[in-house]
């Protein structure tokens, strides 16, 4: 099905302040159609008593001297590319393998999110850290290491949202992407599809973005817009082009000790399931597609799922039966949430 993924509205940075005010209002009062607690979690939700180390054991909790996969300790001192204090924009090629000075982590050392973990997905405004869930998914550029550190201090795992499939004019590294990499408009203001066939050019740019996530202490990455092959991208992309690109992203994440989620791309789940650690899905209930995402749960991997138009009584029953981590969100992905 050719349909544009519903996801974060990439607004101009000038709107950030206004969005933050809206988020503050939403997070403090819940919602006009939700009477749940102030943190957005209903009183009968298991998320309120979720363990502080969700999924498999976190290497950062091992005894001193035990090798760890990466400097996942929150608040890494080195400034991330493209963040204040760094002279290198995140788009500058910095190498395409494991970051210098950090050996590849041992197999199985990265976080492996398990089915059923409650989560919060907030890409708009200042992050409301009061939601009592074990997993947060937040914008990698707009949040610094201190936010990740604060969430870690509360026992949360934190996923780094990064657009990996299309150019956005408001990102600090936008000038690093050559015009030849930019195709048709995605339908979102200031955004154009990437020519994902040009792996030699895109790989170092994506590596730099993943380095930023790693240096800020994130546990995982959520690369967005990674099914350009079935969109009007402006390039003659094939399913094989997308498989190669998505596997390249998975390799970059794993080399840095980061888990990685497959965002939508339902047709390629059978091929990509071994390469990705969890799934992020939008509106599978709306389009009667949730069974197609279920292989992740069967493989012991979390499915983080949202609906925008359906109310919880229209999808939570099946979502729970499938083992999904599901909630309703508003399309702007602010702090408001109504979990199953």
C-alpha positions as CSV (number, residue, x, y, z in Angstrom):
1,X,0.0,0.0,0.0
2,X,1.4,3.4,-1.0
3,X,0.7,5.6,1.9
4,X,2.8,8.2,3.7
5,X,3.9,7.3,7.2
6,X,2.2,9.4,9.8
7,X,4.9,10.7,12.0
8,X,6.4,13.7,13.7
9,X,5.5,17.0,11.8
10,X,8.9,18.5,11.1
11,X,8.2,22.0,12.1
12,X,10.6,24.9,11.8
13,X,12.7,25.5,14.9
14,X,10.9,28.8,15.4
15,X,7.8,26.8,16.4
16,X,9.7,25.0,19.2
17,X,8.7,27.4,21.9
18,X,5.1,27.4,21.1
19,X,5.1,23.6,20.9
20,X,6.8,23.4,24.3
21,X,4.0,25.5,25.8
22,X,1.4,23.2,24.4
23,X,3.2,20.2,25.7
24,X,3.4,21.7,29.2
25,X,-0.3,22.2,29.1
26,X,-1.1,18.7,27.8
27,X,1.3,16.9,30.1
28,X,0.1,18.6,33.3
29,X,-3.6,18.2,32.7
30,X,-3.8,14.9,30.8
31,X,-6.3,15.5,27.9
32,X,-9.7,16.7,27.2
33,X,-10.7,13.1,26.4
34,X,-8.6,11.2,28.9
35,X,-9.0,11.2,32.7
36,X,-5.8,9.2,33.4
37,X,-3.2,10.3,35.9
38,X,-1.0,13.4,35.4
39,X,1.8,11.3,33.9
40,X,-0.6,9.9,31.3
41,X,-0.5,6.4,32.6
42,X,-3.8,4.9,33.9
43,X,-3.8,3.7,37.5
44,X,-4.3,0.1,36.4
45,X,-1.4,0.1,34.0
46,X,1.5,-2.3,34.7
47,X,3.8,0.5,33.4
48,X,3.6,2.2,36.8
49,X,5.6,-0.6,38.4
50,X,7.8,-1.4,35.5
51,X,11.4,-2.5,36.4
52,X,14.1,0.0,36.0
53,X,16.1,-2.3,33.7
54,X,13.6,-3.3,31.0
55,X,14.4,-6.0,28.5
56,X,17.6,-7.9,28.9
57,X,20.2,-7.0,31.4
58,X,21.9,-3.6,30.8
59,X,25.7,-3.9,30.5
60,X,26.0,-0.6,32.4
61,X,24.9,-2.4,35.5
62,X,27.7,-5.0,35.5
63,X,30.6,-5.0,37.9
64,X,33.5,-2.6,37.4
65,X,35.9,-3.8,34.8
66,X,33.3,-5.7,32.8
67,X,33.5,-4.6,29.1
68,X,30.6,-2.5,28.0
69,X,29.5,-1.9,24.5
70,X,29.8,1.8,24.3
71,X,29.9,4.9,26.5
72,X,26.2,4.6,27.3
73,X,26.7,6.3,30.6
74,X,24.4,9.3,30.4
75,X,26.1,12.6,29.7
76,X,29.2,11.6,27.8
77,X,31.6,14.5,28.1
78,X,32.6,14.7,24.4
79,X,30.2,17.0,22.6
80,X,28.1,15.3,20.0
81,X,28.5,16.4,16.3
82,X,26.2,19.3,15.7
83,X,25.6,20.0,19.3
84,X,26.7,23.2,21.2
85,X,30.4,23.0,21.8
86,X,31.2,20.9,18.8
87,X,33.1,22.3,15.8
88,X,32.1,19.4,13.6
89,X,28.6,19.2,12.1
90,X,27.0,15.8,12.4
91,X,26.9,15.5,8.7
92,X,30.7,15.5,8.4
93,X,32.0,12.1,7.4
94,X,33.7,10.6,10.5
95,X,34.3,7.1,9.3
96,X,31.8,4.3,8.6
97,X,32.7,1.7,11.1
98,X,33.0,1.5,14.9
99,X,33.8,4.9,16.3
100,X,37.6,5.4,16.9
101,X,38.8,4.4,20.3
102,X,35.7,2.3,21.1
103,X,36.0,-1.4,20.2
104,X,33.0,-3.2,18.9
105,X,30.8,-4.5,21.7
106,X,30.6,-8.2,22.4
107,X,27.7,-10.0,20.8
108,X,24.5,-9.7,22.7
109,X,25.7,-6.7,24.8
110,X,23.3,-4.1,23.4
111,X,19.8,-3.5,24.8
112,X,17.2,-6.0,23.6
113,X,13.7,-4.5,24.2
114,X,11.3,-7.3,25.0
115,X,7.6,-7.5,24.1
116,X,5.1,-5.6,26.3
117,X,7.3,-2.8,27.6
118,X,5.3,0.4,28.0
119,X,6.7,3.4,26.3
120,X,6.4,7.1,25.7
121,X,7.0,8.7,22.3
122,X,7.5,12.4,22.3
123,X,9.0,14.3,19.4
124,X,7.4,17.7,20.1
125,X,8.4,20.2,22.8
126,X,10.4,19.8,26.0
127,X,10.3,16.2,27.1
128,X,7.9,15.5,29.9
129,X,9.9,13.2,32.1
130,X,7.1,12.4,34.5
131,X,5.6,9.5,32.5
132,X,6.2,6.4,34.5
133,X,7.2,4.0,31.7
134,X,10.5,2.1,31.1
135,X,11.1,3.3,27.6
136,X,11.2,6.8,26.1
137,X,11.6,7.6,22.3
138,X,12.7,11.2,21.8
139,X,14.3,13.4,19.1
140,X,18.1,12.9,18.9
141,X,18.9,16.4,17.8
142,X,16.6,18.4,20.0
143,X,17.6,16.7,23.3
144,X,21.1,16.9,24.8
145,X,22.9,14.4,27.0
146,X,21.5,15.9,30.2
147,X,18.0,14.8,29.2
148,X,19.1,11.3,28.4
149,X,21.0,11.2,31.7
150,X,18.0,12.4,33.7
151,X,15.8,9.7,32.1
152,X,18.5,7.1,32.8
153,X,18.5,8.2,36.4
154,X,14.8,7.3,36.6
155,X,15.6,3.9,35.2
156,X,14.4,4.5,31.7
157,X,15.9,3.3,28.4
158,X,16.0,6.0,25.8
159,X,15.6,5.7,22.0
160,X,17.1,8.3,19.6
161,X,14.7,9.4,16.9
162,X,16.6,10.3,13.7
163,X,15.3,10.8,10.2
164,X,17.4,8.4,8.1
165,X,15.4,8.5,4.8
166,X,14.8,12.1,4.0
167,X,16.5,15.5,4.1
168,X,15.1,18.1,6.5
169,X,16.1,21.7,6.0
170,X,15.8,22.6,9.7
171,X,18.4,20.1,11.0
172,X,21.8,21.5,11.9
173,X,23.6,19.1,9.5
174,X,21.4,19.9,6.5
175,X,24.2,21.5,4.5
176,X,26.2,18.3,4.6
177,X,23.7,16.5,2.3
178,X,24.5,17.2,-1.4
179,X,21.6,18.4,-3.7
180,X,22.1,15.2,-5.7
181,X,21.0,13.2,-2.7
182,X,17.7,15.1,-2.4
183,X,14.7,14.0,-4.4
184,X,11.0,14.8,-4.4
185,X,9.2,16.5,-1.5
186,X,7.9,14.0,1.0
187,X,4.7,15.9,1.6
188,X,6.1,17.5,4.8
189,X,7.4,21.0,4.7
190,X,11.2,21.4,4.1
191,X,11.7,17.6,3.6
192,X,12.9,15.7,0.5
193,X,13.5,12.0,0.0
194,X,17.1,10.7,-0.1
195,X,18.5,8.7,-3.0
196,X,19.2,5.7,-0.9
197,X,21.1,4.0,-3.7
198,X,24.1,6.3,-2.9
199,X,25.3,4.3,0.1
200,X,28.9,5.7,-0.2
201,X,27.6,9.2,0.4
202,X,24.9,8.5,2.9
203,X,26.7,6.0,5.1
204,X,29.2,8.4,6.6
205,X,26.4,11.0,7.1
206,X,24.2,8.5,8.9
207,X,27.2,7.2,10.9
208,X,27.8,10.8,12.1
209,X,24.1,11.0,13.3
210,X,24.4,7.6,15.0
211,X,27.6,8.8,16.7
212,X,25.7,11.8,18.0
213,X,23.1,9.4,19.5
214,X,25.7,7.3,21.0
215,X,27.7,10.2,22.5
216,X,24.6,11.5,24.2
217,X,24.1,8.2,25.9
218,X,21.1,6.8,24.0
219,X,20.4,3.1,24.1
220,X,18.8,2.7,20.7
221,X,17.9,4.5,17.5
222,X,14.6,4.9,15.6
223,X,15.4,5.7,12.0
224,X,12.4,7.3,10.2
225,X,11.3,7.3,6.6
226,X,13.0,4.0,5.7
227,X,10.6,2.8,3.0
228,X,11.3,5.2,0.2
229,X,11.1,2.4,-2.4
230,X,7.3,2.4,-2.3
231,X,6.9,6.2,-2.3
232,X,7.1,8.9,-5.0
233,X,10.8,9.6,-4.1
234,X,11.9,11.0,-7.4
235,X,14.3,8.1,-7.8
236,X,13.8,4.7,-9.4
237,X,14.3,2.8,-6.1
238,X,13.7,-0.9,-5.8
239,X,12.9,-3.1,-2.8
240,X,16.5,-4.4,-2.9
241,X,17.8,-0.8,-2.7
242,X,15.8,-0.4,0.5
243,X,17.0,-3.7,2.0
244,X,20.6,-2.7,1.4
245,X,20.1,0.7,2.9
246,X,18.1,-0.5,6.0
247,X,20.7,-3.2,6.6
248,X,23.4,-0.6,6.4
249,X,21.6,1.4,9.1
250,X,21.3,-1.7,11.3
251,X,25.0,-2.4,10.9
252,X,25.9,1.2,11.9
253,X,23.8,1.0,15.0
254,X,25.1,-2.4,16.1
255,X,28.7,-1.3,15.6
256,X,28.0,1.4,18.2
257,X,26.3,-0.9,20.7
258,X,22.9,0.6,19.9
259,X,19.7,-1.3,19.4
260,X,17.7,-0.3,16.3
261,X,14.0,-0.3,15.4
262,X,12.4,-1.0,12.1
263,X,10.0,1.8,11.4
264,X,6.9,0.5,9.5
265,X,8.2,-1.0,6.2
266,X,5.8,-3.9,6.6
267,X,6.5,-5.6,3.3
268,X,10.1,-6.2,4.2
269,X,9.6,-7.4,7.8
270,X,10.3,-11.1,6.9
271,X,13.6,-10.1,5.3
272,X,14.7,-7.5,7.9
273,X,13.5,-9.2,11.1
274,X,17.0,-10.7,11.9
275,X,18.7,-7.3,11.4
276,X,16.5,-5.2,13.7
277,X,16.0,-5.4,17.5
278,X,12.4,-4.0,17.7
279,X,9.7,-2.5,15.6
280,X,8.0,0.9,15.6
281,X,4.6,0.9,14.0
282,X,2.0,3.5,13.2
283,X,-1.6,2.7,12.6
284,X,-1.5,-1.0,11.9
285,X,-4.9,-1.3,13.5
286,X,-6.3,1.5,11.4
287,X,-5.2,-0.3,8.2
288,X,-5.7,-3.9,9.5
289,X,-2.0,-4.7,9.3
290,X,-1.0,-5.6,12.8
291,X,-0.7,-9.3,12.1
292,X,2.1,-8.4,9.7
293,X,4.1,-6.9,12.5
294,X,3.5,-9.8,14.9
295,X,6.7,-11.7,13.8
296,X,8.7,-9.3,15.9
297,X,6.9,-10.4,19.1
298,X,7.2,-14.1,18.1
299,X,11.0,-13.5,17.8
300,X,11.0,-12.0,21.4
301,X,11.3,-8.4,20.1
302,X,9.2,-5.5,21.2
303,X,6.6,-3.8,18.9
304,X,6.1,-0.2,19.9
305,X,2.8,0.8,18.4
306,X,0.6,3.9,18.1
307,X,-2.7,4.8,16.7
308,X,-3.8,8.4,15.9
309,X,-7.5,8.1,14.9
310,X,-8.8,5.1,16.7
311,X,-9.6,5.2,20.3
312,X,-8.1,2.6,22.7
313,X,-11.2,0.5,22.9
314,X,-11.0,0.0,19.1
315,X,-7.5,-1.5,19.1
316,X,-6.2,-2.3,22.5
317,X,-7.8,-5.7,22.7
318,X,-6.0,-7.1,19.7
319,X,-2.8,-5.2,20.4
320,X,-2.6,-6.8,23.9
321,X,-3.3,-10.2,22.4
322,X,-0.4,-9.8,20.0
323,X,1.9,-8.6,22.8
324,X,2.3,-5.1,21.4
325,X,3.3,-2.0,23.4
326,X,0.4,0.2,22.3
327,X,-1.1,3.6,22.9
328,X,-3.0,6.4,21.3
329,X,-1.1,9.6,20.4
330,X,-1.8,12.9,18.8
331,X,-0.3,13.4,15.4
332,X,2.1,16.1,16.7
333,X,3.5,13.6,19.1
334,X,3.6,15.9,22.1
335,X,3.6,14.5,25.7
336,X,-0.1,13.4,25.6
337,X,-0.6,9.7,25.5
338,X,-3.4,7.2,26.2
339,X,-1.9,3.8,26.7
340,X,-3.7,0.4,26.4
